[in-house]
C-alpha cells in the first residue's frame, strides 16, 4: 500500500511540475507577444538614411518605419525633420489634436517649435505624413532638410507640457 501511495504522490508531483512549466511557458510567451505588439522597437527609430526628394523630406530606418506606436497615453513617438522652413514631426500618440487623421495613434504631421528645455512651445497641423516603407512629409514649403531625429516625448499630466524625454537617433546633413 505504501508503494501505491508513493506512486500516487510521484504522479501528482509530475502533474504539478508539468502544469508549472506550461503556466510559465504561457506567461513568457504572452510577454513576448505583448513586447511585439505596440512596444517601442528602437530599430523602428534607428535612422538608416535621409534626404529631400520630389519636394519632400524623407527618412528610412533600420526596422520598419511606423511599426511601433505608443501604448501609454502620455507618450508620443516622433520622426522629426529640421528643415529650412522649421521643424516637422511625424507623430503617433493617444491624445487627439490633429484634423489630419481620425485617430491620432495613426501617424500624422505637426509643425513644431521647441523651447530651450526641448519642450513644445508651438504646434500646428502643417504637412501631411506619408508612412510607406519610409517616412515622408508632404505639403510643406521646405526645400532642404538639415537634420533628422527620432524621439520619445512625454506629456506632463501636472501642467500638460510636452517635452522630449529621449532622442533615439539623430543625423545631420553632410550637404
Protein Blocks (a to p, Z undefined) as FASTA:
>chain_A
ZZmmmmmmmmmmmmmmmmmmmmmmmmmmmmmmmmmnopacfklmmcfbdcdeehiacddd
fblghkaccfblkbccddddddfkbccdddddfbdcbfkbmblkbccdddddddfkopaf
bdcfedjdddehiacdehiabfbdfbdcdddddddfklopacdfbdfbdcddfZZ
